[in-house]
Amino acid sequence: MNRKLKDEISNYLYDRGADLIGFSSVETWRQKGIVPEAFRPDSIWPLAKSVIVIGLQMPLPIVETTPSVLHKEAYRTCNRQLDNMAFDLTRWLNRKGYASTFFSRDCYTNINALIRKPIVAFAHNPAAEYSGLGTIGINNTMLTKQYGPRVRFVSVFCIAELSPDQILETNLCIRCGACVECCPVNALTISKDELKNNKVVVANYDKLACSNWHKQLLNRGYYPCGVCIKVCPVGDDRELYKRKNVFKHYRNEVEAIDSDTDDPIYKSWKHIRSYGI
């Protein structure tokens, strides 16, 4: 295992603004046996021995404004930065003699493509999980200690055998059910008994309902939704932004904003959503 190269990659990415970096072996996909073979890194690129996962945070105050143009632009900026980092790292590794390639953060043409076929060629969530960056929450997203689910990922496949990071043993999801309760189209369903049962890791996810809702938002000019990401209480970023224990704020949001409340947080969200659309 090339420890020196791994340190060089980490330093390279942190110097260029990466928030999270993780390393995994392609063997982990085979050992876990969860991801179908065709969707594994070494099926997509047979030379792959390691996967390098890069994560960028989505600032909580912006995510809280969703649905808004501000959130849409931050989402697009984050995606662009991720692809730039992955592209630059791939070329840097190639110049050093380690054949590499990368898989873009989303890689679908538009929301209609997901409605027709609600799956992508490669999923970054397992890559992030197998790289020790987080665990899957009941909202079917990747939860991280630093940012909860408010983080996006891209993956670089490399021919070098890099020592994999330790997979987290404890699930970060506290199973509060906030994502299930607040989903605007009820795309997540899980019973109270299943919530208490840690063996039921994720809620049932209606991908079509979620995708159709995103299409509606896209037609209005402020895709994506991200409510399940917004309301999740996990993440050190809540301490940073002084937004811990605020679920009631989310639960009462629609009614409070419609009532023209004086609450400064609601007034701010309403102001931001009123422009740029």
C-alpha positions as CSV (number, residue, x, y, z in Angstrom):
1,M,0.0,0.0,0.0
2,N,1.4,3.4,-1.0
3,R,1.2,5.5,2.2
4,K,3.3,8.3,0.8
5,L,1.1,8.7,-2.3
6,K,-2.0,8.7,-0.1
7,D,-0.6,11.6,2.0
8,E,0.4,13.5,-1.1
9,I,-3.2,13.1,-2.5
10,S,-4.7,14.3,0.7
11,N,-2.4,17.4,0.9
12,Y,-3.1,18.1,-2.8
13,L,-6.9,18.1,-2.3
14,Y,-6.9,19.9,1.1
15,D,-4.8,22.7,-0.5
16,R,-7.4,23.0,-3.2
17,G,-10.3,23.3,-0.8
18,A,-11.6,19.8,-0.2
19,D,-13.7,19.5,3.0
20,L,-13.7,15.7,3.2
21,I,-11.4,13.1,1.7
22,G,-11.7,9.3,1.9
23,F,-10.0,6.2,0.4
24,S,-11.4,2.8,-0.3
25,S,-10.4,-0.4,-2.0
26,V,-12.5,-1.7,-4.9
27,E,-12.4,-5.0,-3.1
28,T,-14.8,-3.6,-0.6
29,W,-17.7,-3.4,-3.1
30,R,-17.1,-7.1,-3.8
31,Q,-16.9,-8.0,-0.1
32,K,-20.0,-6.1,0.9
33,G,-22.0,-7.5,-2.1
34,I,-24.6,-4.8,-1.9
35,V,-23.9,-2.8,-5.1
36,P,-24.7,-4.9,-8.2
37,E,-21.5,-5.9,-10.1
38,A,-22.1,-3.6,-13.1
39,F,-22.2,-0.6,-10.9
40,R,-18.9,-1.2,-9.1
41,P,-15.7,0.8,-9.8
42,D,-13.7,-2.0,-11.3
43,S,-16.6,-2.9,-13.6
44,I,-16.8,0.6,-14.8
45,W,-13.0,0.9,-15.2
46,P,-11.3,-2.5,-14.9
47,L,-7.9,-1.0,-14.0
48,A,-9.2,0.6,-10.8
49,K,-7.7,-0.6,-7.5
50,S,-8.7,2.3,-5.2
51,V,-11.4,4.9,-5.0
52,I,-10.6,8.4,-3.7
53,V,-13.8,10.3,-2.6
54,I,-13.9,14.1,-2.3
55,G,-16.6,15.9,-0.3
56,L,-17.7,19.5,-0.3
57,Q,-20.0,21.0,2.3
58,M,-23.3,22.8,1.4
59,P,-23.5,25.7,3.9
60,L,-26.5,25.1,6.2
61,P,-27.9,28.7,6.1
62,I,-28.2,28.3,2.3
63,V,-29.7,24.8,2.4
64,E,-32.3,26.1,4.9
65,T,-33.7,28.6,2.3
66,T,-34.7,25.7,0.0
67,P,-36.6,25.9,-2.3
68,S,-34.8,29.0,-3.6
69,V,-32.6,30.2,-6.3
70,L,-29.8,30.8,-3.7
71,H,-29.9,27.1,-2.9
72,K,-30.0,26.1,-6.6
73,E,-26.9,28.2,-7.3
74,A,-25.0,26.9,-4.3
75,Y,-25.8,23.3,-5.5
76,R,-24.6,24.1,-9.0
77,T,-21.4,25.7,-7.7
78,C,-20.7,22.8,-5.4
79,N,-21.1,20.3,-8.3
80,R,-18.9,22.4,-10.6
81,Q,-16.2,22.6,-7.9
82,L,-16.3,18.9,-7.3
83,D,-15.9,18.0,-10.9
84,N,-13.0,20.5,-11.3
85,M,-11.3,18.9,-8.3
86,A,-11.8,15.4,-9.6
87,F,-10.6,16.4,-13.1
88,D,-7.5,18.1,-11.7
89,L,-6.6,15.2,-9.4
90,T,-7.0,12.7,-12.2
91,R,-4.6,14.7,-14.4
92,W,-2.2,15.2,-11.5
93,L,-2.1,11.4,-10.8
94,N,-1.7,10.6,-14.5
95,R,1.3,12.9,-14.7
96,K,2.8,11.1,-11.7
97,G,2.4,7.8,-13.5
98,Y,-0.7,6.5,-11.7
99,A,-3.4,5.9,-14.2
100,S,-6.7,7.5,-13.0
101,T,-10.1,8.5,-14.1
102,F,-13.1,10.0,-12.3
103,F,-16.9,9.7,-12.2
104,S,-18.9,13.0,-12.2
105,R,-20.9,13.9,-9.1
106,D,-24.4,13.3,-10.8
107,C,-23.9,12.2,-14.4
108,Y,-27.4,12.4,-15.7
109,T,-28.7,14.7,-18.4
110,N,-31.8,16.1,-16.6
111,I,-34.5,15.1,-14.2
112,N,-36.5,13.5,-17.0
113,A,-33.7,10.9,-17.3
114,L,-34.1,10.0,-13.6
115,I,-37.9,9.7,-14.0
116,R,-37.5,7.3,-16.9
117,K,-34.7,5.3,-15.2
118,P,-34.4,6.2,-11.5
119,I,-30.8,5.0,-11.1
120,V,-27.3,6.3,-12.1
121,A,-24.3,4.4,-13.5
122,F,-22.2,4.9,-10.3
123,A,-23.4,5.9,-6.8
124,H,-21.1,8.0,-4.7
125,N,-22.9,7.2,-1.4
126,P,-21.5,3.7,-1.1
127,A,-18.1,5.1,-2.2
128,A,-18.2,7.6,0.7
129,E,-19.4,5.0,3.1
130,Y,-16.7,2.5,2.1
131,S,-14.2,5.3,2.5
132,G,-15.1,6.0,6.1
133,L,-16.7,9.4,5.5
134,G,-20.2,8.6,6.9
135,T,-23.1,6.3,7.1
136,I,-26.5,6.0,5.3
137,G,-29.4,7.7,7.1
138,I,-33.1,6.7,6.9
139,N,-33.5,9.5,4.3
140,N,-31.2,7.4,2.0
141,T,-28.5,10.0,2.0
142,M,-24.9,10.0,3.3
143,L,-24.6,11.4,6.8
144,T,-21.2,12.8,7.9
145,K,-20.1,13.9,11.4
146,Q,-19.0,17.3,10.2
147,Y,-22.0,18.3,7.9
148,G,-24.7,15.7,8.3
149,P,-26.1,15.1,4.8
150,R,-25.2,18.6,3.7
151,V,-22.3,17.5,1.7
152,R,-21.8,16.3,-1.9
153,F,-19.3,13.9,-3.3
154,V,-17.3,12.9,-6.4
155,S,-15.1,9.9,-6.9
156,V,-11.7,9.3,-8.6
157,F,-10.7,5.8,-9.6
158,C,-7.0,5.0,-9.4
159,I,-4.7,2.1,-10.4
160,A,-2.6,2.6,-7.3
161,E,-3.3,0.4,-4.3
162,L,-3.9,2.9,-1.6
163,S,-4.6,1.9,2.0
164,P,-8.4,2.1,2.6
165,D,-9.8,4.2,5.5
166,Q,-11.7,2.6,8.3
167,I,-15.4,2.2,7.7
168,L,-17.5,3.8,10.5
169,E,-19.0,1.1,12.7
170,T,-21.6,3.3,14.4
171,N,-24.5,4.7,12.3
172,L,-24.6,8.5,12.6
173,C,-28.4,8.6,12.0
174,I,-30.3,9.2,15.3
175,R,-33.5,7.9,13.7
176,C,-35.6,10.9,14.7
177,G,-37.8,10.7,11.6
178,A,-37.6,14.4,10.8
179,C,-36.8,13.7,7.1
180,V,-39.9,11.4,6.9
181,E,-42.2,13.9,8.5
182,C,-41.1,17.0,6.5
183,C,-40.8,15.5,3.0
184,P,-43.2,17.6,0.9
185,V,-44.4,14.6,-1.2
186,N,-44.2,11.8,1.4
187,A,-41.5,10.1,-0.6
188,L,-40.1,8.5,2.6
189,T,-42.1,6.0,4.6
190,I,-41.1,4.0,7.7
191,S,-43.1,2.8,10.7
192,K,-42.4,3.8,14.3
193,D,-41.4,0.2,15.0
194,E,-39.0,0.2,12.1
195,L,-37.5,3.5,13.3
196,K,-36.7,1.9,16.7
197,N,-35.3,-1.2,14.9
198,N,-31.8,-0.4,13.9
199,K,-31.8,-3.3,11.5
200,V,-34.1,-1.3,9.2
201,V,-31.5,1.1,8.0
202,V,-33.4,3.2,5.5
203,A,-36.9,4.3,4.9
204,N,-38.8,3.1,1.8
205,Y,-38.0,5.7,-0.8
206,D,-40.4,6.5,-3.6
207,K,-37.9,7.7,-6.2
208,L,-40.6,8.6,-8.7
209,A,-42.5,10.8,-6.3
210,C,-39.2,12.5,-5.4
211,S,-38.2,13.0,-9.1
212,N,-41.6,14.3,-10.1
213,W,-41.4,16.9,-7.3
214,H,-37.9,17.9,-8.4
215,K,-39.3,18.3,-11.9
216,Q,-42.0,20.7,-10.6
217,L,-39.3,22.7,-8.8
218,L,-37.1,22.8,-11.9
219,N,-40.0,24.2,-14.0
220,R,-40.3,27.0,-11.3
221,G,-36.6,27.7,-11.5
222,Y,-35.4,26.5,-8.1
223,Y,-34.4,22.8,-8.3
224,P,-33.4,20.8,-6.2
225,C,-35.6,20.2,-3.1
226,G,-33.2,19.1,-0.3
227,V,-35.8,19.3,2.5
228,C,-34.7,16.0,3.9
229,I,-31.1,17.3,3.9
230,K,-32.1,20.6,5.5
231,V,-34.0,19.2,8.4
232,C,-31.5,16.5,9.5
233,P,-30.2,17.3,13.0
234,V,-26.9,15.4,12.4
235,G,-23.7,17.4,11.8
236,D,-21.2,19.6,13.6
237,D,-22.3,22.5,11.3
238,R,-25.4,23.0,13.4
239,E,-23.1,24.0,16.3
240,L,-21.2,26.3,14.0
241,Y,-24.4,28.1,12.8
242,K,-26.2,27.9,16.2
243,R,-29.0,25.8,14.7
244,K,-29.3,22.9,17.1
245,N,-32.6,21.6,18.3
246,V,-34.6,23.6,15.7
247,F,-37.0,20.9,14.4
248,K,-40.0,22.9,15.5
249,H,-38.8,25.7,13.2
250,Y,-38.9,23.3,10.2
251,R,-42.2,21.6,11.2
252,N,-44.0,25.0,11.5
253,E,-42.3,26.7,8.5
254,V,-45.1,26.6,6.0
255,E,-47.9,27.8,8.4
256,A,-45.6,30.4,10.0
257,I,-44.5,32.0,6.6
258,D,-48.1,32.0,5.3
259,S,-49.2,33.8,8.5
260,D,-46.6,36.6,7.9
261,T,-44.7,35.9,11.1
262,D,-42.2,38.3,12.6
263,D,-39.7,35.5,13.2
264,P,-36.4,36.8,11.7
265,I,-35.4,33.4,10.3
266,Y,-38.8,32.9,8.6
267,K,-38.7,36.4,7.3
268,S,-35.3,35.8,5.8
269,W,-36.3,32.6,4.1
270,K,-39.4,34.3,2.7
271,H,-37.4,37.3,1.4
272,I,-34.8,35.0,-0.3
273,R,-37.5,32.9,-2.0
274,S,-39.3,36.0,-3.3
275,Y,-36.6,37.0,-5.7
276,G,-34.8,35.6,-8.7
277,I,-37.5,33.3,-9.8
